[in-house]
């Protein structure tokens, strides 16, 4: 009976240690040094899945964000404080791309309204207060040049 209890305790301890090791190995995705691919746009109570090359990256040192809206490159200043974020002075090229024009306009228009962000698993969620506006997925970690 003692040996059975000892065996049960050993199994429980091994299982617990494997679970903790797995949890500590999975680091959260950083906001900076990550390329975030746009997956969904939320507007007028509707969710729209995006299948373009639109993405955003954040540069901590420059206090900026930029990427591609689907057709045109864009940039802006980005102020980040804990989970609050705001984008100012958004600029982009103005090439006309009929197939992705609406997505790009919604994406860049939504950036002006963003007030906070949240990272869940591999997703970046951008909100206006409590309203989800944009959803991204991490596709690449950018190597730091330090």
C-alpha positions in Angstrom: 0.0 0.0 0.0 2.8 2.4 0.9 4.5 1.7 -2.5 1.2 2.3 -4.3 0.9 5.7 -2.6 4.5 6.6 -3.3 3.9 5.7 -7.0 0.8 7.8 -7.2 2.6 10.8 -5.6 5.5 10.4 -8.0 3.1 10.3 -11.0 1.3 13.5 -9.8 4.6 15.3 -9.3 6.0 14.3 -12.7 2.8 15.4 -14.4 2.8 18.8 -12.5 6.4 19.4 -13.4 5.8 18.7 -17.1 2.9 21.0 -17.2 4.8 23.9 -15.5 7.8 23.4 -17.8 5.5 23.6 -20.8 3.8 26.8 -19.5 7.1 28.6 -18.8 8.5 27.6 -22.2 5.6 29.3 -24.1 6.5 33.0 -23.9 3.9 35.6 -24.8 4.2 37.1 -28.2 5.8 40.6 -27.9 4.0 43.6 -29.4 7.3 44.9 -30.7 9.6 42.9 -33.1 6.6 41.0 -34.4 4.9 41.3 -37.8 1.1 41.2 -37.2 -1.0 40.1 -40.2 -4.5 41.6 -40.4 -7.1 38.8 -40.2 -10.4 40.5 -39.3 -12.0 43.9 -39.5 -15.0 44.7 -37.3 -17.3 47.6 -38.5 -20.9 48.5 -38.3 -21.6 45.4 -36.2 -20.2 43.1 -38.8 -17.0 40.9 -38.8 -15.1 40.7 -42.1 -12.4 38.2 -42.6 -9.3 39.6 -44.4 -7.2 37.7 -46.9 -4.7 40.2 -48.1 -1.1 41.1 -47.2 -2.1 43.9 -44.8 0.1 44.0 -41.7 1.4 46.2 -38.9 4.7 46.4 -37.0 5.6 48.5 -34.0 8.9 50.2 -33.5 9.6 51.0 -29.8 12.7 53.1 -30.3 11.0 55.3 -32.9 7.6 55.4 -31.2 6.0 54.4 -34.5 4.0 51.8 -36.3 3.8 51.0 -40.0 3.2 48.3 -42.5 1.0 47.7 -45.5 -2.8 48.4 -45.7 -3.3 45.7 -48.5 -2.0 47.8 -51.4 -0.1 50.8 -49.9 2.6 51.1 -47.3 1.6 53.3 -44.3 3.2 54.7 -41.2 2.3 56.7 -38.1 3.4 57.7 -34.7 2.3 55.2 -32.0 2.0 56.1 -28.3 1.9 53.0 -26.1 1.4 53.0 -22.3 0.8 49.6 -20.7 -2.2 48.4 -22.8 -3.2 51.8 -24.1 -2.3 52.7 -27.7 -3.0 55.6 -30.0 -2.0 56.3 -33.6 -1.4 59.8 -34.9 -0.3 61.3 -38.2 -1.2 58.2 -40.2 0.1 58.5 -43.7 0.2 56.2 -46.7 0.9 56.1 -50.4 -2.2 56.5 -52.6 -1.9 53.9 -55.3 -5.3 52.6 -56.3 -6.0 48.9 -56.0 -9.6 48.1 -56.7 -9.6 44.6 -55.2 -8.4 45.7 -51.7 -9.4 49.3 -51.6 -12.3 48.8 -49.1 -10.3 46.7 -46.7 -7.4 49.2 -46.8 -9.8 52.1 -46.1 -11.4 50.2 -43.2 -8.1 49.2 -41.7 -6.4 52.6 -41.9 -9.6 54.3 -40.8 -9.9 52.1 -37.8 -6.4 52.8 -36.7 -7.3 56.4 -36.0 -10.0 55.2 -33.5 -7.9 52.7 -31.5 -7.5 53.3 -27.8 -6.1 50.0 -26.4 -4.7 46.6 -27.4 -4.6 43.1 -26.0 -2.5 40.1 -27.0 -4.1 36.7 -26.6 -2.2 33.6 -27.6 -0.9 34.6 -31.1 -3.5 37.3 -31.7 -3.2 41.1 -31.4 -6.6 42.7 -30.8 -7.1 46.5 -31.2 -10.0 48.1 -29.6 -11.8 51.5 -29.3 -12.6 51.3 -25.6 -14.5 48.0 -25.3 -15.3 47.6 -29.0 -13.0 45.3 -31.0 -12.1 46.9 -34.3 -9.1 45.0 -35.7 -7.7 41.5 -35.2 -4.2 40.3 -36.2 -2.2 37.2 -36.0 1.6 37.0 -35.4 3.3 35.7 -38.5 6.9 36.5 -37.8 9.2 37.6 -35.1 11.6 40.2 -36.4 15.2 39.8 -35.4 16.5 42.7 -33.3 19.6 44.5 -34.7 21.1 45.2 -31.3 
